[in-house]
Amino acid sequence: MLRAYATAASVALLLTCSAVTLTSAHEDHGSFSAGEPGNPKKPARVVMITMREQAGKMMFIPDRVEVKKGEQIRFMLRNSGALEHEFMLATAAENAKHAEEMKKNPDMEHDDPNGKRLKPNTTAEIVWKFTKAGEFQFGCLIPGHPEAGMLGTVIVK
């Protein structure tokens, strides 16, 4: 009887560790390269970002945003395309690494402080405070989408 409890406890521990490892591999909500999640109750400049496809290309409109260090932005996201798209805010290197993970798991859902996945004709928002100066990237990391042009830049001065 004791052996059965020990085996059950070992299995439960193994499953818990596996879940933590999988979650950690995809999400690191402790720190973000592009700043930090904003406070939706505080004022923010609104930046509209539209995602769509046109003439064989996929795009963000606009694909370049300039902000001041310390500024809070409310990204109002609209997918006006016929396909699912996402908005992931990070460094170009982090997005490239994440895009490789997406190739292995293309149905990975995003509802993170720095990213959202949107079905066609839907909207979402992200409130973000840019606490670090530099150049950051927003991209749709669904396989094939970055290669089709779904990348944008945020310049923080």
Secondary structure, DSSP 8 states (H G I E B T S, - for coil): -HHHHHHHHHHHHHHHHHHHHHHHHH--TT-BTTBEE--TTS--EEEEEEEEEETTEEEEESSEEEE-TT-EEEEEEEE-SSS-EEEEEE-HHHHHHHHHHHHH-TT---EETTEEEE-TTEEEEEEEE--S-EEEEEE--STTTTTTT-EEEEEE-
